[in-house]
Amino acid sequence: MMDSHYAGQARGAMPPAESEFSAGLRGDPNWELATRVASGPHFSRSPLLSRFLLFIVAETLLGRGSQITEHQIGVRVFDRPLDYRTIEDNIVRNYARQLRKRLAEHFAAEGKDEPVRIEVPLGCYVPAFRSVAEAGSSKDAESEDLGSEKASQRPTSTPSLQDEILDSGRGRRVKARLWLIGAAAVALYSGLLIGVTRYATHRAAAPHPAQGPANALWAALFTGPANSFIVPSDGGFNLLEDLAHQPVPLADYIAGSYHQLSLAGVDPHSAEDLRAQQLVPFLDLQIVSAISRLAAERSQRVMVRFPRDLRLEDLKNANAVILGSPGSNPWASLADEKANFRIVFRPGMNGAEIVNVNPRPGEQASYVSHWNEPTHETYALIAFLPNLNGNGHMLVLEGLDQAGTQAAAEMLLYPSQIDPILKEATRADGSLRPFEVLLRSNSIDANSTDTQVIASRVY
């Protein structure tokens, strides 16, 4: 891939926005470096990131670096109106974080042989051009992007999980990536099963998490004699539904009828792989890993179970954590009968929405995500409900897309925003009442940012 992009540049191919910002810069080695980066695989799928990079580089090389502001970038790069307020619209800060991440990835891969590297220091938007030796000797602190606004001015959002579970490198879309990671996903899934079992059997003497409102949730799921299942989504099944343009209900999933779905345009070998292999999105593996570490500190009866291997009997007397919507994990539909917020797919699997069965004042009857746009609002659900027999618990984390599921997991593992809901749901004896939480998040290249609680129910 690198060769084709750089060959295109050598032939005079023009990356996004180069013609707009390149006046007077042709022949400048730093500008040529920036255009190579913008044409590389880490930026080619995101024209806005390429435009962002080329704009701040051009302004800097033309001697206007001191004039680069968050507002100016919002207007020139993201087509915001002149009167827009950065304190209310943080698109520049969100993209700046992605920009720094993509630059680091580019120079660790395709651009590793470049003698000069481009960096955007935290706290500003003026790029720096550093030789390899200089870049190696100075390492910026890895933290959330503060942009040009003070942290106290930023909208409340959950902390990033980059170093814990949810930073899986480049923003990835499940449908595209699953074709490439089939074998790796199977190996990772198998390794995770072994690792979780070993960790649960030989628990390290690590301190327990601090007591807090979320502790009652984890105790309900993982303390006691009952089994606890952690169930990631079924990536191959999700692709089968999308390719066949046909949703498959839980009963048919259990019966295996999805094997008969018609897959027009898919060669028999690939179709068989989708039907037979246990494909798990990498994001789910990271979430499972984090939750299983919490679980293993409390119980030795925690099992990771691929959804095709789960049975109704397993959920009658056990606890379960289910990841994904009914479209990727049909077991999530078990929550629908008891839940107020439900994910409903449109005909032909052409998108989905969250239906609010009994809207309260100020709430919408449904919430829709423009999932096919690189940057969009998305929605997610956290539902803590009784299991099938009412003697255990079921936790469902589901989103309208991958970023939604990420937002739900991030909110639950760092639950400061939902602490009031968890406190309300906690009974006098420390047990937890059923509850639901509806979340709104921004999806930027399939990564969630600025997640907020917009509705909840405690029963």
Phi, psi and omega per residue, in radians:
M1 nan -0.709 -3.131
M2 -1.063 -0.758 -3.087
D3 -1.060 -0.741 -3.095
S4 -1.164 -0.686 -3.140
H5 -1.173 -0.760 -3.104
Y6 -1.285 -0.528 3.060
A7 -1.136 -0.695 3.102
G8 -1.075 -0.688 3.120
Q9 -1.132 -0.694 -3.131
A10 -1.128 -0.518 3.137
R11 -1.447 -0.010 3.121
G12 1.700 0.198 3.093
A13 -1.094 2.469 -3.021
M14 -1.879 2.041 3.134
P15 -1.174 2.915 -3.100
P16 -0.961 2.359 3.029
A17 1.221 0.022 -3.109
E18 -1.078 -0.784 -3.080
S19 -1.096 -0.514 -3.109
E20 -1.289 -0.616 -3.007
F21 -1.908 -0.027 -2.926
S22 -1.599 -0.008 -3.081
A23 -0.948 2.141 3.108
G24 1.408 0.079 -3.052
L25 -1.966 -0.109 3.138
R26 -1.021 2.311 -3.138
G27 1.638 -0.276 3.074
D28 -1.244 2.140 -3.064
P29 -1.072 -0.594 3.124
N30 -1.231 -0.616 3.069
W31 -1.184 -0.727 3.104
E32 -1.081 -0.663 3.078
L33 -1.082 -0.788 -3.123
A34 -1.082 -0.682 -3.139
T35 -1.212 -0.566 3.074
R36 -1.167 -0.722 3.116
V37 -1.106 -0.793 -3.118
A38 -1.112 -0.446 3.128
S39 -1.562 -0.156 -3.082
G40 -1.311 2.921 -3.040
P41 -1.129 -0.406 3.138
H42 -1.326 -0.266 -3.129
F43 -2.070 -0.315 -2.964
S44 -1.100 -0.462 -3.119
R45 -1.550 -0.015 -3.138
S46 -2.284 1.514 -3.131
P47 -0.989 -0.573 -3.138
L48 -1.190 -0.662 3.083
L49 -1.161 -0.712 3.092
S50 -1.077 -0.765 -3.141
R51 -1.117 -0.729 3.096
F52 -1.005 -0.900 -3.112
L53 -1.050 -0.873 -3.073
L54 -1.144 -0.597 3.134
F55 -1.151 -0.877 -3.082
I56 -1.217 -0.542 3.074
V57 -1.179 -0.808 -3.131
A58 -1.064 -0.802 -3.136
E59 -1.069 -0.680 3.139
T60 -1.190 -0.806 -3.109
L61 -1.188 -0.435 3.114
L62 -1.551 0.151 3.056
G63 1.437 0.287 -3.123
R64 -1.957 0.418 -3.107
G65 -1.029 -0.633 -3.120
S66 -1.176 -0.261 -3.113
Q67 -1.655 -0.049 -3.122
I68 -1.302 2.097 3.103
T69 -2.271 2.888 3.090
E70 -1.055 -0.719 -3.134
H71 -1.129 -0.743 -3.137
Q72 -1.087 -0.736 3.120
I73 -1.122 -0.730 3.129
G74 -1.025 -0.689 -3.122
V75 -1.328 -0.847 -3.016
R76 -1.364 -0.594 -3.056
V77 -1.716 -0.748 -3.005
F78 -1.857 0.185 3.022
D79 1.005 0.603 3.042
R80 -1.347 2.634 3.116
P81 -1.172 2.772 -3.090
L82 -1.067 -0.481 -3.094
D83 -1.662 0.228 -3.120
Y84 -1.258 2.640 -3.076
R85 -1.897 2.148 -3.103
T86 -1.158 -0.440 -3.138
I87 -1.228 -0.390 3.141
E88 -1.743 -0.358 -3.084
D89 -2.270 1.837 -3.040
N90 -1.792 0.545 -3.111
I91 -1.057 -0.635 -3.123
V92 -1.140 -0.780 3.133
R93 -1.099 -0.695 3.115
N94 -1.102 -0.781 -3.139
Y95 -1.253 -0.524 3.108
A96 -1.090 -0.678 3.097
R97 -1.099 -0.759 3.092
Q98 -1.131 -0.660 -3.132
L99 -1.078 -0.827 3.127
R100 -1.057 -0.704 -3.140
K101 -1.134 -0.795 -3.119
R102 -1.183 -0.644 3.098
L103 -1.076 -0.787 3.126
A104 -1.076 -0.721 3.140
E105 -1.160 -0.716 -3.136
H106 -1.062 -0.832 -3.073
F107 -1.363 -0.129 3.008
A108 -1.603 -0.191 -3.084
A109 -2.211 -1.726 -3.050
E110 -1.027 -0.598 -3.081
G111 -1.721 0.333 -3.056
K112 -1.135 -0.399 -3.122
D113 -1.655 0.026 3.101
E114 -1.197 2.355 3.132
P115 -1.278 -0.356 -3.141
V116 -2.185 2.511 3.139
R117 -2.156 2.624 3.106
I118 -1.755 2.271 3.063
E119 -2.273 2.635 3.043
V120 -2.081 1.718 -3.068
P121 -1.013 2.583 3.090
L122 -1.096 2.494 3.093
G123 1.615 -0.075 3.095
C124 -2.649 3.072 -3.134
Y125 -2.128 0.284 3.136
V126 -1.623 2.044 -3.092
P127 -1.235 2.634 3.079
A128 -2.038 2.472 3.118
F129 -1.918 1.984 -3.032
R130 -2.148 2.450 3.037
S131 -1.174 2.819 -3.116
V132 -1.002 -0.729 -3.130
A133 -1.116 -0.744 -3.127
E134 -1.184 -0.729 3.141
A135 -1.119 -0.607 -3.136
G136 -1.235 -0.455 -3.075
S137 -1.590 -0.204 3.140
S138 -2.202 2.079 -3.083
K139 -2.057 2.077 3.124
D140 -1.212 2.550 3.088
A141 -1.140 2.402 3.134
E142 -1.532 1.877 3.136
S143 -2.662 3.085 3.122
E144 -1.141 2.502 3.112
D145 -1.170 2.188 3.104
L146 -1.602 -0.191 -3.117
G147 0.977 -2.581 3.110
S148 -1.770 0.095 3.098
E149 -1.831 2.627 3.065
K150 -1.204 2.645 -3.105
A151 -1.062 -0.535 -3.118
S152 -1.195 -0.271 -3.125
Q153 -1.591 -0.165 -3.053
R154 -1.356 2.557 3.059
P155 -1.058 2.556 -3.131
T156 -1.100 2.302 3.093
S157 -2.653 2.892 -3.138
T158 -1.306 2.657 3.101
P159 -1.123 2.713 3.097
S160 -1.268 2.607 3.080
L161 -1.880 0.546 -3.040
Q162 -1.001 -0.738 -3.071
D163 -1.617 0.042 -3.095
E164 -1.950 -1.181 -3.085
I165 -2.407 -0.502 -2.827
L166 -1.799 -0.046 3.095
D167 -1.533 1.715 -3.095
S168 -1.821 0.666 3.125
G169 1.421 -2.316 -3.128
R170 -1.208 2.613 3.041
G171 -0.972 2.261 -3.056
R172 -2.175 2.449 3.051
R173 -1.755 2.213 -2.996
V174 -0.988 -0.747 -3.032
K175 -1.086 -0.639 3.142
A176 -1.373 -0.705 -2.983
R177 -1.328 -0.548 -3.073
L178 -1.049 -0.532 3.102
W179 -1.109 -0.485 -3.044
L180 -1.640 -0.370 -2.996
I181 -1.962 0.305 -3.078
G182 -0.865 -1.045 -3.108
A183 -1.118 -0.703 -3.131
A184 -1.136 -0.675 -3.138
A185 -1.124 -0.709 3.105
V186 -1.072 -0.780 -3.139
A187 -1.132 -0.745 3.127
L188 -1.124 -0.727 3.138
Y189 -1.090 -0.786 3.125
S190 -1.106 -0.766 3.121
G191 -1.101 -0.638 3.134
L192 -1.152 -0.713 3.091
L193 -1.011 -0.796 -3.136
I194 -1.126 -0.780 -3.090
G195 -1.130 -0.744 -3.136
V196 -1.128 -0.751 3.128
T197 -1.078 -0.783 -3.133
R198 -1.132 -0.715 -3.114
Y199 -1.184 -0.657 3.137
A200 -1.207 -0.546 -3.123
T201 -1.400 -0.676 -3.118
H202 -2.017 1.224 -3.081
R203 -1.162 2.300 3.082
A204 -1.307 2.726 -3.117
A205 -1.436 0.976 -3.128
A206 -1.547 2.610 3.129
P207 -1.149 2.599 3.083
H208 -1.298 2.686 3.106
P209 -1.015 2.683 3.119
A210 -1.029 2.506 3.105
Q211 -1.146 2.457 -3.138
G212 -3.021 -3.118 -3.117
P213 -0.996 -0.599 -3.107
A214 -1.280 -0.298 -3.092
N215 -1.095 -0.607 3.116
A216 -1.115 -0.587 3.112
L217 -1.151 -0.897 -3.119
W218 -1.148 -0.619 3.108
A219 -1.126 -0.706 3.135
A220 -1.107 -0.620 -3.079
L221 -1.449 -0.551 -2.925
F222 -2.208 0.059 3.106
T223 -1.879 2.393 3.132
G224 2.042 3.106 -3.042
P225 -1.395 -0.221 -3.062
A226 -1.281 2.664 3.015
N227 -1.204 2.678 3.045
S228 -2.256 2.163 -3.132
F229 -1.842 2.361 2.977
I230 -1.923 2.109 -2.959
V231 -2.119 1.817 3.077
P232 -1.288 3.018 -3.127
S233 -1.409 2.882 -3.096
D234 -1.831 1.647 -3.060
G235 -1.115 -0.670 3.131
G236 -1.133 -0.721 3.104
F237 -1.090 -0.751 3.123
N238 -1.027 -0.720 3.101
L239 -1.167 -0.682 3.109
L240 -1.031 -0.784 3.117
E241 -1.078 -0.788 -3.102
D242 -1.130 -0.741 -3.123
L243 -1.196 -0.578 3.134
A244 -1.540 -0.136 -3.096
H245 0.937 0.757 -3.050
Q246 -2.605 2.074 3.073
P247 -1.258 2.600 -3.141
V248 -2.088 2.034 3.141
P249 -1.223 2.909 -3.061
L250 -1.006 -0.759 -3.108
A251 -1.027 -0.740 3.122
D252 -1.242 -0.562 3.085
Y253 -1.121 -0.793 3.117
I254 -1.077 -0.679 -3.131
A255 -1.327 -0.211 3.130
G256 1.397 0.312 -3.079
S257 -1.207 -0.248 3.098
Y258 -1.112 -0.281 3.092
H259 -1.141 -0.377 -3.104
Q260 -1.677 0.075 3.121
L261 -1.081 2.422 3.126
S262 -1.422 2.169 -3.096
L263 -2.000 1.464 -3.109
A264 -1.128 2.299 3.076
G265 1.463 0.000 3.129
V266 -1.792 2.237 -3.117
D267 -1.178 2.681 -3.039
P268 -0.998 -0.660 -3.112
H269 -1.135 -0.815 3.122
S270 -1.134 -0.682 3.121
A271 -1.080 -0.710 3.136
E272 -1.175 -0.652 3.083
D273 -1.045 -0.794 -3.126
L274 -1.114 -0.628 -3.109
R275 -1.322 -0.518 -2.972
A276 -1.828 -0.600 -3.004
Q277 -1.407 2.636 3.104
Q278 -1.608 1.550 -3.091
L279 -1.674 2.150 -3.138
V280 -2.122 2.198 3.090
P281 -0.998 2.473 -3.083
F282 -1.042 -0.642 3.103
L283 -0.986 -0.765 3.135
D284 -1.083 -0.675 3.132
L285 -1.100 -0.668 3.118
Q286 -1.174 -0.728 3.110
I287 -1.126 -0.780 3.123
V288 -1.032 -0.736 -3.134
S289 -1.054 -0.777 -3.119
A290 -1.174 -0.779 -3.120
I291 -1.184 -0.655 -3.120
S292 -1.178 -0.492 3.056
R293 -1.172 -0.705 3.053
L294 -1.112 -0.716 -3.085
A295 -1.175 -0.735 -3.032
A296 -1.160 -0.365 3.087
E297 -1.309 -0.226 -3.067
R298 -2.050 -0.403 -2.990
S299 -2.638 2.658 3.034
Q300 -1.844 0.153 -3.072
R301 -1.964 0.736 -3.141
V302 -1.832 2.270 -3.110
M303 -2.300 2.391 2.994
V304 -1.600 2.217 -3.057
R305 -2.254 2.160 3.047
F306 -1.127 2.413 -3.006
P307 -1.026 -0.496 3.122
R308 -1.245 -0.326 -3.131
D309 -1.701 -0.077 -3.140
L310 -1.421 2.622 3.118
R311 -2.238 2.698 3.106
L312 -0.971 -0.655 -3.126
E313 -1.051 -0.577 -3.135
D314 -1.079 -0.541 -3.015
L315 -1.687 0.019 -3.116
K316 -1.328 -0.652 -3.075
N317 -2.204 0.266 -3.096
A318 -2.098 2.896 2.984
N319 -1.624 2.724 -3.111
A320 -2.609 2.503 2.950
V321 -2.006 2.060 -3.046
I322 -1.995 2.190 -3.113
L323 -1.847 2.323 3.065
G324 1.812 2.784 3.128
S325 -1.444 2.982 3.110
P326 -0.990 -0.384 3.123
G327 -1.276 -0.439 3.128
S328 -2.006 -0.289 3.100
N329 -2.560 1.580 -3.044
P330 -0.982 -0.375 3.125
W331 -1.111 -0.377 3.103
A332 -1.111 -0.403 -3.123
S333 -1.194 -0.250 3.094
L334 -1.100 -0.415 3.140
A335 -1.357 -0.304 -3.000
D336 -1.075 -0.681 -3.074
E337 -1.121 -0.469 -3.061
K338 -1.869 -0.091 -2.985
A339 -1.787 2.648 3.037
N340 -1.496 -0.631 3.134
F341 -1.742 2.235 -3.068
R342 -2.399 2.477 3.053
I343 -1.544 2.211 -3.123
V344 -2.160 2.265 -3.126
F345 -1.584 2.532 3.132
R346 -1.400 2.809 3.133
P347 -0.953 2.422 3.129
G348 1.302 0.259 -3.109
M349 1.029 0.543 -3.118
N350 -1.614 1.197 3.140
G351 1.607 3.076 -3.098
A352 -2.656 2.925 3.083
E353 -2.527 2.792 3.024
I354 -1.742 2.124 -3.132
V355 -1.655 2.307 3.087
N356 -1.753 1.783 -2.987
V357 -1.083 -0.761 -3.137
N358 -2.233 1.456 -3.100
P359 -1.111 2.442 3.015
R360 -1.672 2.918 3.127
P361 -0.940 2.293 -3.134
G362 1.559 -0.146 3.135
E363 -1.711 2.669 3.071
Q364 -1.542 2.785 3.082
A365 -1.365 -0.410 3.107
S366 -2.682 2.761 -3.124
Y367 -2.307 2.147 -3.015
V368 -2.060 2.457 3.090
S369 -1.939 2.384 3.042
H370 -1.504 1.264 -2.937
W371 -1.107 -0.380 -3.072
N372 -1.537 0.119 3.073
E373 -1.806 2.470 -3.092
P374 -1.007 -0.662 3.113
T375 -2.133 2.164 -3.074
H376 -2.836 2.864 2.978
E377 -1.348 2.488 3.063
T378 -2.376 2.932 -3.065
Y379 -2.332 2.696 -3.083
A380 -2.600 2.855 -3.118
L381 -2.277 2.465 2.901
I382 -2.069 2.106 -3.125
A383 -2.224 2.147 3.080
F384 -1.981 1.898 -2.962
L385 -2.365 2.876 3.086
P386 -1.155 2.674 3.045
N387 -1.322 -3.028 -2.994
L388 -1.096 -0.631 -3.132
N389 -1.667 -0.029 3.124
G390 1.348 0.131 -3.129
N391 -1.879 0.197 3.116
G392 -2.664 -2.845 -3.011
H393 -2.347 2.694 3.105
M394 -2.322 2.205 3.088
L395 -1.958 2.147 -3.126
V396 -2.023 2.204 3.063
L397 -2.025 1.950 -3.053
E398 -2.510 2.583 3.127
G399 -2.354 2.899 3.076
L400 -1.253 -0.282 3.048
D401 -2.710 -3.053 -3.074
Q402 -1.075 -0.708 3.127
A403 -1.091 -0.583 3.101
G404 -1.119 -0.804 3.106
T405 -1.089 -0.690 3.076
Q406 -1.040 -0.770 -3.133
A407 -1.076 -0.729 -3.137
A408 -1.113 -0.761 3.129
A409 -1.148 -0.748 -3.132
E410 -1.089 -0.743 3.134
M411 -1.108 -0.641 -3.065
L412 -1.362 -0.623 -3.105
L413 -1.403 -0.413 3.020
Y414 -2.213 1.392 -2.817
P415 -1.572 0.512 -3.077
S416 -0.993 -0.678 -3.115
Q417 -1.224 -0.537 -3.104
I418 -1.748 0.124 3.070
D419 -0.930 -0.786 3.125
P420 -1.050 -0.636 3.121
I421 -1.192 -0.746 3.130
L422 -1.133 -0.655 3.095
K423 -1.136 -0.728 3.112
E424 -1.105 -0.598 -3.102
A425 -1.416 -0.211 -3.092
T426 -1.451 2.148 3.124
R427 -1.348 2.996 -3.129
A428 -1.062 -0.555 -3.119
D429 -1.488 0.080 3.106
G430 1.618 -0.175 3.104
S431 -1.337 2.968 -2.987
L432 -2.075 2.278 3.044
R433 -1.381 2.730 3.066
P434 -1.059 2.581 3.113
F435 -2.681 2.835 3.035
E436 -2.339 2.557 3.087
V437 -2.318 2.256 3.057
L438 -1.805 2.244 -3.064
L439 -2.044 2.561 2.961
R440 -2.065 2.402 -3.123
S441 -2.502 2.810 3.006
N442 -1.690 2.306 3.072
S443 -1.813 2.061 3.062
I444 -2.051 1.900 -3.114
D445 0.925 0.771 3.074
A446 1.244 0.295 3.020
N447 -2.029 2.385 -3.089
S448 -1.506 2.521 3.047
T449 -2.500 2.717 3.019
D450 0.927 0.910 3.126
T451 -1.314 2.398 -3.130
Q452 -2.400 2.574 3.035
V453 -1.392 2.256 3.130
I454 -2.078 -0.225 3.081
A455 -2.879 2.745 3.108
S456 -2.745 2.845 3.039
R457 -2.447 2.374 3.017
V458 -2.172 2.237 -3.014
Y459 -1.876 nan nan
